Amino acid sequence: MTGDRRVWHKSWPEPARRALFGVFLALILAASRVYARDGVDLVGRRVNLPEVPQRVVTLAPSLTEMVFALGAGPRVVGVSRYSNYPEATRDLPRVGSYVQPDVEKIVALNPDLCLVVKDGNPREVVDKLEQVGIPVYAVNPKNLDQVMETLIALGEVLQARDAAKALVADMKRRLHAVDERVRRVPQRPGVFFQIGVSPIVSVGTETFAHELITRAGGRNLAEGPEPYPRFTVEEVMALRPDIIVISSMERDQTFERVRQQWLRWPNIPAVALNRVVLVASDLFDRSGPRLVEGLERLVTILHPELD
């Protein structure tokens, strides 16, 4: 036996030892997936999923919120840099930003599943994770209906089907309530929804904020094919918005200063009517269940007469 070990260590060339180790590792990985499930993610990719994922890494704040909303938060072992909701995410390891995840940090957490967003997380990161045997499930919701479809799909992936069905049913109930309230409004105010300061940036038609504005009974004055159009102060004044909504990160005071700057232009109807308001950006640009909360908040801003 001693002689056999000596042959392994000294007589075999390094490439052969590495090749045999690779075969050995592949056999271990194959054995560990005997009970795995074959699935297709929401962008059409085939994925070999663990039966019940136990160590999940989320590479977007919206995905973090979704997983926690489904009651699977205790299984999350790593999140992207700006995942800040719910409170339980604050102490979790960070694995880089949404657009620049750190593959080494992800691998070090030994996840059995990574959740990614197609439009945002780099494809090369997905490829590297899959090369080392980590299953990657991709989503890409573009509107509220697709957010709810994503929640149902994640409920299947995480074996949290009942929680997903209950959450989506509650979202649909609240959306229906909003639709019923807004149906009664006689006029739709013109809304300028500001998300950038210098330059001034708003939201076009293919954004969550546009969907929320229109569903809340408003008109998006920046609607159009450009997702994030830029404006000058003069151009905003020419639009004569009835309401200016400034989307702010809660930790940043910049947008309060922007609100004060708008108040210097009383010829803008929104200023004259004291309807320049700040909202938390997370409720309007994260493709998660809290979009409904953002919608409800927007209805109150646009149509206080309904309260």
TORVO-354881 format. One record per residue (C-alpha): x, y, z; residue number from 1; chain. Coordinates in steps of 0.001 Angstrom, whole numbers, plus 500000, padded with zeros to 6 digits. Example, Ala and Ser with C-alpha at 12.3 -4.5 7.8 and 13.67 -1.06 7.14 Angstrom:
# residues 2
+--------+--------+--------+-----+--------+
!      X !      Y !      Z ! num ! cadena !
+--------+--------+--------+-----+--------+
! 512300 ! 495500 ! 507800 !   1 !      A !
! 513670 ! 498940 ! 507140 !   2 !      A !
+--------+--------+--------+-----+--------+
//
This chain:
# residues 307
+--------+--------+--------+-----+--------+
!      X !      Y !      Z ! num ! cadena !
+--------+--------+--------+-----+--------+
! 500000 ! 500000 ! 500000 !   1 !      A !
! 502845 ! 502346 ! 500831 !   2 !      A !
! 504419 ! 501662 ! 497450 !   3 !      A !
! 501145 ! 502440 ! 495659 !   4 !      A !
! 500952 ! 505832 ! 497311 !   5 !      A !
! 504560 ! 506564 ! 496354 !   6 !      A !
! 503780 ! 505761 ! 492701 !   7 !      A !
! 500783 ! 508148 ! 492831 !   8 !      A !
! 502777 ! 510998 ! 494287 !   9 !      A !
! 506074 ! 510742 ! 492434 !  10 !      A !
! 505810 ! 508626 ! 489308 !  11 !      A !
! 502645 ! 510080 ! 487741 !  12 !      A !
! 503149 ! 513261 ! 485733 !  13 !      A !
! 501383 ! 516407 ! 486988 !  14 !      A !
! 498926 ! 516609 ! 484028 !  15 !      A !
! 497790 ! 513045 ! 484654 !  16 !      A !
! 497228 ! 513659 ! 488352 !  17 !      A !
! 495183 ! 516785 ! 487557 !  18 !      A !
! 493131 ! 514932 ! 484978 !  19 !      A !
! 492365 ! 512122 ! 487414 !  20 !      A !
! 491445 ! 514646 ! 490098 !  21 !      A !
! 489109 ! 516321 ! 487602 !  22 !      A !
! 487391 ! 513024 ! 486911 !  23 !      A !
! 487110 ! 512389 ! 490645 !  24 !      A !
! 485591 ! 515837 ! 491233 !  25 !      A !
! 483149 ! 515381 ! 488352 !  26 !      A !
! 481990 ! 512070 ! 489858 !  27 !      A !
! 481413 ! 513738 ! 493229 !  28 !      A !
! 479408 ! 516553 ! 491618 !  29 !      A !
! 477393 ! 514076 ! 489597 !  30 !      A !
! 476617 ! 512038 ! 492699 !  31 !      A !
! 475527 ! 515149 ! 494583 !  32 !      A !
! 472996 ! 515893 ! 491833 !  33 !      A !
! 471230 ! 512567 ! 491836 !  34 !      A !
! 468284 ! 514241 ! 493523 !  35 !      A !
! 468470 ! 517486 ! 491548 !  36 !      A !
! 465794 ! 518770 ! 489200 !  37 !      A !
! 466137 ! 519782 ! 485586 !  38 !      A !
! 464383 ! 523049 ! 484908 !  39 !      A !
! 464165 ! 526017 ! 482557 !  40 !      A !
! 464640 ! 529529 ! 483892 !  41 !      A !
! 462631 ! 532587 ! 482839 !  42 !      A !
! 464958 ! 533467 ! 479969 !  43 !      A !
! 464772 ! 529978 ! 478453 !  44 !      A !
! 468007 ! 528470 ! 479794 !  45 !      A !
! 468140 ! 524884 ! 481056 !  46 !      A !
! 469261 ! 524697 ! 484682 !  47 !      A !
! 470083 ! 521731 ! 486916 !  48 !      A !
! 468498 ! 522785 ! 490215 !  49 !      A !
! 469003 ! 521399 ! 493701 !  50 !      A !
! 465904 ! 519674 ! 495066 !  51 !      A !
! 465567 ! 522236 ! 497861 !  52 !      A !
! 468129 ! 525073 ! 497594 !  53 !      A !
! 469764 ! 525719 ! 500960 !  54 !      A !
! 472540 ! 528232 ! 500165 !  55 !      A !
! 471256 ! 530960 ! 497854 !  56 !      A !
! 473136 ! 533990 ! 496534 !  57 !      A !
! 471101 ! 536833 ! 495012 !  58 !      A !
! 472845 ! 539167 ! 492563 !  59 !      A !
! 470252 ! 541976 ! 492526 !  60 !      A !
! 468406 ! 543838 ! 495305 !  61 !      A !
! 465061 ! 542989 ! 493703 !  62 !      A !
! 465860 ! 539277 ! 493884 !  63 !      A !
! 466893 ! 539614 ! 497517 !  64 !      A !
! 463523 ! 541184 ! 498301 !  65 !      A !
! 461671 ! 538476 ! 496397 !  66 !      A !
! 463406 ! 535606 ! 498188 !  67 !      A !
! 462771 ! 537151 ! 501605 !  68 !      A !
! 459159 ! 537890 ! 500689 !  69 !      A !
! 458748 ! 534183 ! 499923 !  70 !      A !
! 459946 ! 533276 ! 503416 !  71 !      A !
! 463250 ! 531842 ! 502166 !  72 !      A !
! 465427 ! 534575 ! 503655 !  73 !      A !
! 467203 ! 532240 ! 506113 !  74 !      A !
! 468603 ! 530354 ! 503120 !  75 !      A !
! 470287 ! 533432 ! 501626 !  76 !      A !
! 474047 ! 533389 ! 502248 !  77 !      A !
! 475130 ! 536325 ! 500062 !  78 !      A !
! 473644 ! 539404 ! 498393 !  79 !      A !
! 474618 ! 542212 ! 496037 !  80 !      A !
! 476030 ! 545448 ! 497435 !  81 !      A !
! 472875 ! 547556 ! 497564 !  82 !      A !
! 470502 ! 544928 ! 498928 !  83 !      A !
! 469084 ! 546759 ! 501939 !  84 !      A !
! 465598 ! 545355 ! 502429 !  85 !      A !
! 464371 ! 543773 ! 504598 !  86 !      A !
! 466430 ! 544658 ! 507663 !  87 !      A !
! 467693 ! 541065 ! 507917 !  88 !      A !
! 469806 ! 541600 ! 504772 !  89 !      A !
! 472023 ! 544211 ! 506391 !  90 !      A !
! 474505 ! 541758 ! 507918 !  91 !      A !
! 474735 ! 539333 ! 504995 !  92 !      A !
! 478002 ! 539031 ! 503025 !  93 !      A !
! 478249 ! 541304 ! 499976 !  94 !      A !
! 479389 ! 539773 ! 496682 !  95 !      A !
! 479933 ! 542880 ! 494591 !  96 !      A !
! 477558 ! 545173 ! 492778 !  97 !      A !
! 474634 ! 544424 ! 490503 !  98 !      A !
! 476704 ! 545091 ! 487382 !  99 !      A !
! 480030 ! 543826 ! 488729 ! 100 !      A !
! 479604 ! 540737 ! 490926 ! 101 !      A !
! 482730 ! 539224 ! 492466 ! 102 !      A !
! 482937 ! 535600 ! 491298 ! 103 !      A !
! 485554 ! 534630 ! 493895 ! 104 !      A !
! 483426 ! 535912 ! 496755 ! 105 !      A !
! 480406 ! 534070 ! 495405 ! 106 !      A !
! 482263 ! 530776 ! 495043 ! 107 !      A !
! 483732 ! 531139 ! 498552 ! 108 !      A !
! 480190 ! 531124 ! 499987 ! 109 !      A !
! 479626 ! 527640 ! 498517 ! 110 !      A !
! 476129 ! 528394 ! 497145 ! 111 !      A !
! 473927 ! 525699 ! 495667 ! 112 !      A !
! 471984 ! 528320 ! 493676 ! 113 !      A !
! 472614 ! 531808 ! 492296 ! 114 !      A !
! 469735 ! 534036 ! 491201 ! 115 !      A !
! 470460 ! 536649 ! 488529 ! 116 !      A !
! 468700 ! 539234 ! 486364 ! 117 !      A !
! 469387 ! 538980 ! 482628 ! 118 !      A !
! 469375 ! 542737 ! 482002 ! 119 !      A !
! 472007 ! 543803 ! 484505 ! 120 !      A !
! 474131 ! 540914 ! 485727 ! 121 !      A !
! 476947 ! 540244 ! 483208 ! 122 !      A !
! 476698 ! 537098 ! 481113 ! 123 !      A !
! 480390 ! 536307 ! 481661 ! 124 !      A !
! 479747 ! 536055 ! 485415 ! 125 !      A !
! 476941 ! 533585 ! 484792 ! 126 !      A !
! 479227 ! 531529 ! 482559 ! 127 !      A !
! 482019 ! 531447 ! 485151 ! 128 !      A !
! 479657 ! 530358 ! 487912 ! 129 !      A !
! 478255 ! 527570 ! 485795 ! 130 !      A !
! 481768 ! 526445 ! 484840 ! 131 !      A !
! 482519 ! 525738 ! 488507 ! 132 !      A !
! 479256 ! 523842 ! 488945 ! 133 !      A !
! 477027 ! 526473 ! 490558 ! 134 !      A !
! 473458 ! 526442 ! 489168 ! 135 !      A !
! 472335 ! 529887 ! 487952 ! 136 !      A !
! 468643 ! 530734 ! 487558 ! 137 !      A !
! 467919 ! 533892 ! 485532 ! 138 !      A !
! 464843 ! 536122 ! 485528 ! 139 !      A !
! 464024 ! 539312 ! 483624 ! 140 !      A !
! 460715 ! 540911 ! 484664 ! 141 !      A !
! 459732 ! 544041 ! 482723 ! 142 !      A !
! 456347 ! 544887 ! 484241 ! 143 !      A !
! 454111 ! 544109 ! 487201 ! 144 !      A !
! 452564 ! 541047 ! 485589 ! 145 !      A !
! 456016 ! 539619 ! 484950 ! 146 !      A !
! 457088 ! 540386 ! 488510 ! 147 !      A !
! 454212 ! 538231 ! 489742 ! 148 !      A !
! 455115 ! 535495 ! 487243 ! 149 !      A !
! 458689 ! 535643 ! 488549 ! 150 !      A !
! 457506 ! 535240 ! 492131 ! 151 !      A !
! 455528 ! 532138 ! 491186 ! 152 !      A !
! 458554 ! 530716 ! 489341 ! 153 !      A !
! 460853 ! 531392 ! 492293 ! 154 !      A !
! 458306 ! 529744 ! 494542 ! 155 !      A !
! 458764 ! 526605 ! 492458 ! 156 !      A !
! 462561 ! 526867 ! 492462 ! 157 !      A !
! 462771 ! 527449 ! 496222 ! 158 !      A !
! 460001 ! 524990 ! 497118 ! 159 !      A !
! 457964 ! 527892 ! 498511 ! 160 !      A !
! 454906 ! 527458 ! 496302 ! 161 !      A !
! 452258 ! 528274 ! 498901 ! 162 !      A !
! 454053 ! 531444 ! 499991 ! 163 !      A !
! 454383 ! 532561 ! 496362 ! 164 !      A !
! 450717 ! 531952 ! 495613 ! 165 !      A !
! 449641 ! 533832 ! 498738 ! 166 !      A !
! 451948 ! 536766 ! 498005 ! 167 !      A !
! 450808 ! 537089 ! 494381 ! 168 !      A !
! 447154 ! 536804 ! 495420 ! 169 !      A !
! 447663 ! 539692 ! 497856 ! 170 !      A !
! 449413 ! 541765 ! 495183 ! 171 !      A !
! 446559 ! 541162 ! 492746 ! 172 !      A !
! 444006 ! 542127 ! 495378 ! 173 !      A !
! 445808 ! 545423 ! 496062 ! 174 !      A !
! 446257 ! 546133 ! 492349 ! 175 !      A !
! 442554 ! 545578 ! 491773 ! 176 !      A !
! 441748 ! 547962 ! 494622 ! 177 !      A !
! 443951 ! 550634 ! 493006 ! 178 !      A !
! 442318 ! 550102 ! 489617 ! 179 !      A !
! 438872 ! 550523 ! 491153 ! 180 !      A !
! 439880 ! 553753 ! 492909 ! 181 !      A !
! 441550 ! 555286 ! 489863 ! 182 !      A !
! 438624 ! 554415 ! 487615 ! 183 !      A !
! 436685 ! 557274 ! 489234 ! 184 !      A !
! 439190 ! 560080 ! 488589 ! 185 !      A !
! 437942 ! 562746 ! 486148 ! 186 !      A !
! 441400 ! 564016 ! 485101 ! 187 !      A !
! 444893 ! 562584 ! 484843 ! 188 !      A !
! 447555 ! 565060 ! 486005 ! 189 !      A !
! 450789 ! 565450 ! 484054 ! 190 !      A !
! 453705 ! 563962 ! 486020 ! 191 !      A !
! 457407 ! 564636 ! 485663 ! 192 !      A !
! 459224 ! 561797 ! 487432 ! 193 !      A !
! 462831 ! 562791 ! 488105 ! 194 !      A !
! 465469 ! 560131 ! 488847 ! 195 !      A !
! 468670 ! 562004 ! 487948 ! 196 !      A !
! 470025 ! 565345 ! 489095 ! 197 !      A !
! 472794 ! 566521 ! 486799 ! 198 !      A !
! 471702 ! 566123 ! 484094 ! 199 !      A !
! 468006 ! 565973 ! 484858 ! 200 !      A !
! 466845 ! 562457 ! 483975 ! 201 !      A !
! 463298 ! 561109 ! 483806 ! 202 !      A !
! 461664 ! 557824 ! 482770 ! 203 !      A !
! 460379 ! 556677 ! 479401 ! 204 !      A !
! 457654 ! 554221 ! 478481 ! 205 !      A !
! 459601 ! 550986 ! 479024 ! 206 !      A !
! 460139 ! 551455 ! 482765 ! 207 !      A !
! 458416 ! 550379 ! 485954 ! 208 !      A !
! 457926 ! 554015 ! 486965 ! 209 !      A !
! 455982 ! 554712 ! 483755 ! 210 !      A !
! 453694 ! 551749 ! 484426 ! 211 !      A !
! 453088 ! 552944 ! 487977 ! 212 !      A !
! 452385 ! 556538 ! 486877 ! 213 !      A !
! 449800 ! 555502 ! 484300 ! 214 !      A !
! 448194 ! 552895 ! 486543 ! 215 !      A !
! 447999 ! 555448 ! 489362 ! 216 !      A !
! 445976 ! 557758 ! 487148 ! 217 !      A !
! 448663 ! 560070 ! 485808 ! 218 !      A !
! 450289 ! 560999 ! 482497 ! 219 !      A !
! 454020 ! 560478 ! 482182 ! 220 !      A !
! 455266 ! 563669 ! 480538 ! 221 !      A !
! 458540 ! 561993 ! 479551 ! 222 !      A !
! 456963 ! 558981 ! 477870 ! 223 !      A !
! 458648 ! 557748 ! 474723 ! 224 !      A !
! 461051 ! 555081 ! 473444 ! 225 !      A !
! 464091 ! 556450 ! 475313 ! 226 !      A !
! 464126 ! 554624 ! 478699 ! 227 !      A !
! 465838 ! 557436 ! 480599 ! 228 !      A !
! 465557 ! 560725 ! 478670 ! 229 !      A !
! 467489 ! 563821 ! 479699 ! 230 !      A !
! 466036 ! 567297 ! 480122 ! 231 !      A !
! 467077 ! 570859 ! 480761 ! 232 !      A !
! 465247 ! 573014 ! 483300 ! 233 !      A !
! 463718 ! 574957 ! 480425 ! 234 !      A !
! 462407 ! 571785 ! 478815 ! 235 !      A !
! 460780 ! 570696 ! 482067 ! 236 !      A !
! 459205 ! 574126 ! 482428 ! 237 !      A !
! 457820 ! 573830 ! 478894 ! 238 !      A !
! 456127 ! 570544 ! 479841 ! 239 !      A !
! 454210 ! 572408 ! 482596 ! 240 !      A !
! 453958 ! 569397 ! 484936 ! 241 !      A !
! 451096 ! 569343 ! 487425 ! 242 !      A !
! 453238 ! 567216 ! 489753 ! 243 !      A !
! 456989 ! 566703 ! 490034 ! 244 !      A !
! 457972 ! 563444 ! 491718 ! 245 !      A !
! 461627 ! 563162 ! 492713 ! 246 !      A !
! 462831 ! 559618 ! 493255 ! 247 !      A !
! 465347 ! 559632 ! 496082 ! 248 !      A !
! 467630 ! 557148 ! 497795 ! 249 !      A !
! 466700 ! 557394 ! 501457 ! 250 !      A !
! 470353 ! 557749 ! 502518 ! 251 !      A !
! 471016 ! 560664 ! 500145 ! 252 !      A !
! 470030 ! 564288 ! 500831 ! 253 !      A !
! 470821 ! 565408 ! 497283 ! 254 !      A !
! 467244 ! 565099 ! 496117 ! 255 !      A !
! 465904 ! 567298 ! 498929 ! 256 !      A !
! 468192 ! 570037 ! 497636 ! 257 !      A !
! 466808 ! 569390 ! 494151 ! 258 !      A !
! 463273 ! 569810 ! 495474 ! 259 !      A !
! 464246 ! 573168 ! 496961 ! 260 !      A !
! 465719 ! 574225 ! 493632 ! 261 !      A !
! 462453 ! 573497 ! 491801 ! 262 !      A !
! 460626 ! 575734 ! 494260 ! 263 !      A !
! 462452 ! 578714 ! 492723 ! 264 !      A !
! 460241 ! 578410 ! 489609 ! 265 !      A !
! 456686 ! 579343 ! 490694 ! 266 !      A !
! 455501 ! 579499 ! 487079 ! 267 !      A !
! 455628 ! 575689 ! 486967 ! 268 !      A !
! 452135 ! 574441 ! 487935 ! 269 !      A !
! 453568 ! 571759 ! 490241 ! 270 !      A !
! 455445 ! 574428 ! 492184 ! 271 !      A !
! 452519 ! 576831 ! 492297 ! 272 !      A !
! 450312 ! 574040 ! 493648 ! 273 !      A !
! 452955 ! 572836 ! 496138 ! 274 !      A !
! 453109 ! 569448 ! 494470 ! 275 !      A !
! 456845 ! 568742 ! 494314 ! 276 !      A !
! 457353 ! 565569 ! 496320 ! 277 !      A !
! 460080 ! 563095 ! 497245 ! 278 !      A !
! 459593 ! 559325 ! 497117 ! 279 !      A !
! 461865 ! 556405 ! 498014 ! 280 !      A !
! 463421 ! 555126 ! 494784 ! 281 !      A !
! 463376 ! 551475 ! 495897 ! 282 !      A !
! 459584 ! 551437 ! 495622 ! 283 !      A !
! 459666 ! 552460 ! 491963 ! 284 !      A !
! 462707 ! 550906 ! 490302 ! 285 !      A !
! 463129 ! 547502 ! 491952 ! 286 !      A !
! 461271 ! 544725 ! 490201 ! 287 !      A !
! 459905 ! 543199 ! 493395 ! 288 !      A !
! 456691 ! 542953 ! 495400 ! 289 !      A !
! 457115 ! 546436 ! 496919 ! 290 !      A !
! 456248 ! 547976 ! 493551 ! 291 !      A !
! 452640 ! 547670 ! 494676 ! 292 !      A !
! 453466 ! 549805 ! 497706 ! 293 !      A !
! 455010 ! 552351 ! 495349 ! 294 !      A !
! 451849 ! 552337 ! 493254 ! 295 !      A !
! 449650 ! 552918 ! 496299 ! 296 !      A !
! 451899 ! 555778 ! 497390 ! 297 !      A !
! 451686 ! 557322 ! 493927 ! 298 !      A !
! 447888 ! 557180 ! 493900 ! 299 !      A !
! 447874 ! 559189 ! 497143 ! 300 !      A !
! 450247 ! 561770 ! 495604 ! 301 !      A !
! 448396 ! 562105 ! 492301 ! 302 !      A !
! 444858 ! 561880 ! 493651 ! 303 !      A !
! 444651 ! 562979 ! 497287 ! 304 !      A !
! 440936 ! 563523 ! 496740 ! 305 !      A !
! 440478 ! 559733 ! 496727 ! 306 !      A !
! 441677 ! 559343 ! 500320 ! 307 !      A !
+--------+--------+--------+-----+--------+
//
